Amino acid sequence: MRVTVLTTGTNNTKPIYEPLRRLGNDLTVIVYDAMDEHSQLPKAVGASRPDWVLLIGAIEAHHGK
């Protein structure tokens, strides 16, 4: 299965999505808080042609963006 992961750049998100890779899924990881233009997210997700999307969010006040 193709999975697109939308995640923050923090170091504690990898343990959340890496098990999906170990189960044989094809992962595309997009670090959305590093993007200057969030309006490009739908195009980036569409280009990866995922079967499933995993969103890992953050509380803005704790994350800085």
Backbone as CSV, one residue per row, in Angstrom:
resi,resn,N_x,N_y,N_z,CA_x,CA_y,CA_z,C_x,C_y,C_z
1,MET,0.840,-1.165,0.000,0.000,0.000,0.000,0.892,1.236,0.000
2,ARG,0.493,2.246,-0.731,1.216,3.523,-0.742,0.617,4.432,0.328
3,VAL,1.477,4.889,1.229,1.053,5.751,2.326,1.832,7.049,2.251
4,THR,1.130,8.165,2.300,1.776,9.469,2.395,1.623,9.945,3.830
5,VAL,2.739,10.316,4.425,2.761,10.792,5.805,2.992,12.303,5.777
6,LEU,2.055,13.048,6.332,2.227,14.486,6.517,2.630,14.673,7.972
7,THR,3.818,15.175,8.185,4.353,15.234,9.542,5.073,16.546,9.798
8,THR,5.298,16.806,11.063,6.125,17.939,11.461,7.584,17.501,11.424
9,GLY,8.464,18.453,11.545,9.893,18.141,11.507,10.474,17.750,12.854
10,THR,9.631,17.566,13.842,10.142,17.202,15.159,10.686,15.773,15.148
11,ASN,11.540,15.484,16.109,12.227,14.188,16.113,11.407,13.060,16.736
12,ASN,10.191,13.319,17.174,9.422,12.274,17.847,8.313,11.680,16.981
13,THR,8.298,11.981,15.694,7.234,11.451,14.845,7.637,10.176,14.101
14,LYS,8.912,9.977,13.891,9.369,8.803,13.148,8.894,7.477,13.760
15,PRO,8.900,7.330,15.077,8.392,6.073,15.647,6.905,5.831,15.375
16,ILE,6.189,6.858,15.012,4.765,6.700,14.715,4.562,6.087,13.329
17,TYR,5.354,6.542,12.335,5.106,6.067,10.973,6.070,4.987,10.477
18,GLU,7.222,4.841,11.066,8.174,3.836,10.578,7.653,2.398,10.657
19,PRO,6.836,2.029,11.644,6.283,0.668,11.629,5.493,0.360,10.359
20,LEU,4.895,1.370,9.755,4.166,1.146,8.497,5.115,0.683,7.396
21,ARG,6.325,1.235,7.387,7.320,0.826,6.388,7.765,-0.616,6.652
22,ARG,7.986,-0.936,7.918,8.421,-2.294,8.266,7.364,-3.340,7.930
23,LEU,6.113,-2.913,7.838,5.046,-3.834,7.442,4.944,-3.988,5.924
24,GLY,5.837,-3.318,5.195,5.890,-3.487,3.748,5.215,-2.398,2.943
25,ASN,4.750,-1.340,3.598,4.118,-0.241,2.877,5.165,0.666,2.249
26,ASP,4.790,1.285,1.150,5.640,2.253,0.454,5.298,3.631,1.013
27,LEU,6.239,4.247,1.762,5.977,5.521,2.418,6.584,6.690,1.667
28,THR,5.810,7.749,1.574,6.288,9.055,1.144,6.083,9.977,2.332
29,VAL,7.151,10.602,2.809,7.068,11.460,3.987,7.209,12.915,3.542
30,ILE,6.223,13.724,3.902,6.234,15.150,3.599,6.267,15.905,4.919
31,VAL,7.323,16.667,5.139,7.457,17.476,6.349,6.817,18.830,6.038
32,TYR,5.559,18.966,6.445,4.781,20.126,6.005,5.161,21.414,6.695
33,ASP,5.706,21.370,7.897,6.052,22.634,8.553,7.334,23.240,7.980
34,ALA,8.047,22.492,7.163,9.236,23.023,6.496,8.876,23.696,5.173
35,MET,7.619,23.557,4.756,7.184,24.128,3.481,6.862,25.611,3.661
36,ASP,7.276,26.422,2.693,6.943,27.842,2.741,5.488,28.085,2.376
37,GLU,4.952,27.267,1.502,3.606,27.471,0.972,2.755,26.231,1.188
38,HIS,1.912,26.264,2.221,1.083,25.105,2.534,0.005,24.852,1.486
39,SER,-0.263,25.811,0.647,-1.263,25.591,-0.404,-0.785,24.548,-1.412
40,GLN,0.497,24.207,-1.388,1.047,23.194,-2.287,0.871,21.766,-1.756
41,LEU,0.374,21.636,-0.528,0.205,20.308,0.063,-0.707,19.395,-0.753
42,PRO,-1.887,19.854,-1.193,-2.733,18.944,-1.976,-2.036,18.417,-3.232
43,LYS,-1.273,19.271,-3.900,-0.554,18.847,-5.105,0.530,17.825,-4.752
44,ALA,1.237,18.055,-3.647,2.300,17.137,-3.227,1.723,15.777,-2.845
45,VAL,0.600,15.782,-2.139,-0.042,14.521,-1.760,-0.550,13.802,-3.005
46,GLY,-1.172,14.535,-3.902,-1.686,13.935,-5.133,-0.591,13.320,-5.981
47,ALA,0.569,13.950,-6.004,1.690,13.439,-6.800,2.204,12.104,-6.265
48,SER,2.036,11.872,-4.974,2.505,10.608,-4.404,1.492,9.482,-4.593
49,ARG,0.301,9.810,-5.046,-0.763,8.847,-5.358,-0.966,7.824,-4.233
50,PRO,-1.260,8.318,-3.025,-1.376,7.393,-1.890,-2.707,6.637,-1.870
51,ASP,-2.662,5.477,-1.235,-3.882,4.761,-0.905,-4.430,5.260,0.422
52,TRP,-3.535,5.822,1.217,-3.893,6.238,2.562,-2.984,7.391,2.965
53,VAL,-3.506,8.357,3.737,-2.723,9.501,4.221,-2.753,9.502,5.741
54,LEU,-1.586,9.622,6.343,-1.451,9.739,7.790,-1.009,11.163,8.096
55,LEU,-1.805,11.878,8.876,-1.460,13.241,9.286,-1.015,13.213,10.735
56,ILE,0.193,13.703,10.967,0.700,13.859,12.326,0.789,15.357,12.563
57,GLY,-0.071,15.864,13.418,-0.139,17.308,13.647,0.594,17.725,14.904
58,ALA,0.537,19.012,15.163,1.169,19.574,16.349,0.336,20.748,16.833
59,ILE,0.449,21.040,18.100,-0.197,22.225,18.660,0.694,23.412,18.347
60,GLU,0.143,24.378,17.639,0.942,25.491,17.133,1.743,26.186,18.240
61,ALA,1.152,26.406,19.375,1.852,27.118,20.457,3.070,26.350,20.965
62,HIS,3.053,25.024,20.838,4.163,24.202,21.306,5.179,23.950,20.204
63,HIS,4.794,24.197,18.979,5.624,23.825,17.848,6.320,25.021,17.200
64,GLY,5.710,26.173,17.274,6.344,27.360,16.714,5.837,27.791,15.360
65,LYS,4.972,26.989,14.717,4.406,27.394,13.424,2.929,27.144,13.433
